[in-house]
């Protein structure tokens, strides 16, 4: 898709998504966003969409594009959830900064792979492992009391690791057969 057509579409989609909390604020006090919340959410949504468009156009098949979509969605959800409520405790808990390492592994892996499918698959599998081990590293460093919250964090991280694995498997499927040998 032509980038000059994609950017206005991304801007429109971002604006439409931001209308959801804006409208919700008119009917309930449970949604209480500030201008900075809207600006940051807009940057995050537009940036994720632009990332998808720029990377997906390097692939030549549906599996590659789907893999990019899953990876970008997982990254967006990871940042959004972590900033909104935090995975480990509240969003102010310093242990949540460890999730920056998850994104760093994926980003560095993608650069090292030069966006080629098999390299991307390996990068996403490494990202999944990093995601899975974050709560265990956090427990080693901060030594929280074991309770139901710890189990929820482990389950949540396992679910996110599953998204990274799904993307890696899609990248593997996107690889030309001659690369698999």
N, C-alpha and C positions, 0 to 999 in steps of 0.2 A: 504494500500500500504506500502511496505517495505521502511523504512526511508533511507536505503542505496541507494535505487533507486531514491527516491524523491529528495534528495539534489542535485545530478548532474543535474537532470531535471530542478530543480529550478534555478540553476546556469546558465544553458543553456538558459532558458526562459528569465532570467534577462539580460544576455548578448545580446540576440536578441532584446529585447525591448530597450536597450541602443544604439543599432545600429541606431534606428530611428532618434534621435537628431544628432548623429554623421554624418549620411549621409545628413541630412537636412542642417547641417552646411557647407557642401561642395557646396551647391547650393543657399543658401540665407544668408543674414546677420541678418535676423530676429531671427534666432536661434544662440545664442552665449553662449554656455556653457563652463565653466572652468573645469579643472580636478576635483576640489572639488565638482562641480555640479554633475558630473558623479559618483563620489564616493558616495556622499550622496544619489543620486537617486538609485544607485545599492543597497546600504544598505537598503533603504526604500522598494524597490521592493522585494528583497530577503527576508527581514524580514516579509513582509506581506505574501509572499508565504509560508514561513516556519510556520508562525502562523496558516495559513489555514490548512496546512498538519498536524500539531501537534494536533489542536483542532478537525478537521473534523474526524480524525481517532478514536476519542472517541465516536462518534455517530454511530448508526447502521442502519440508513435509509437515503434515499435521501433527505428528507425534512430537516433533521439535517445538512447534508453537505451543502445544498443550503443556509440554514440560516447562517451558518458559513461564506460561501462565500460572501453573501450580507453584513454581518457585517464587515468582513475584508476589502472588497472593499470600503465600506462607510468610514471606518477609514483611509484607504490609501488615498482616494480622499480628505478627510477632511484635513489631514496633507499636502498633496501635494499642494492643492489649496491655503491653508492658507500660506504656505511658499512661493509659487510662486507669488501670487498677493494679498493675504489677502482677507478676507471676508468683514471686516469693514475697509474701507479706504485702505491704502496700506499695504503691508506685514510688514511694520515697525510700524504700529499702535499698541500701547500696548493693545488695546481692543481685539485684535486677540488672546492674551494669554488666554482669557476666554475659548477658545475652548479646551484647555488642560483639563478643567473641564469635558467637554463632554466625552473625552476619559477616564478620571479617573473614571467617573461614570460607564461606560461600563466595564472597567477592574476590578474595585472593585466588581461590581455586578456579573461578571463572576466567580471571585474567591469565592464569597459568595454562588453562585449557584452550585459550584463544577462542572460546565459545564453541569448540568442536564437540560433537555429541558424546563421544566416549570420555573425553576429559571432563566434560560437564557432569556426566554421570558420576564419576569418581569424586568430583568436588561436592556434589550434592549428598553422596553417601557420607563423606567426611563431615559435612554440615549436620547431617542427621545424628551422627555419633556425638558431635559437639553439643548439639541440643539436648540429647539424652543425658549427657553427663553433667550438665550445668547444675542441677539441683544437688547432685552428690558432691561436687566441688564446693558449692555454697554451704552444704552441711559440714564439710571438713573445716572450712574457714570460720564460719559463724556458729557452729555447733548448736542448732536450735533444739528445743525439746521435741522429741518425737510425738507427734499427734496426728489427727486426721488431716490437718492442713498439709503436712509433708507428703502424705500419700496422694492427695489431690494434685500437688505440684508435680510429682513423679508421673502421674497419669496424664496430666496436661502436656508435659514435656514429651512423653511417649507419643501422644497424638500428633504433636508438631513434628517430631522426628519422622513419623509416618508420612507426613506431607512431603518432607524433604526426600524420603526414600521413594515415594511415588513419582516425584519429579525426576529423580535419578534413573528410575526404571524406564520412564518415558524417554529420557535422553538416550538411554541404551538402545531402546527400540528405534529411535530416530537415526541411529548410526547406520551408514551404508554397510551392507553385508561384507564387503571386502575388508572393512576395518575390524570386524569381529574375529577374523582368523588369526 
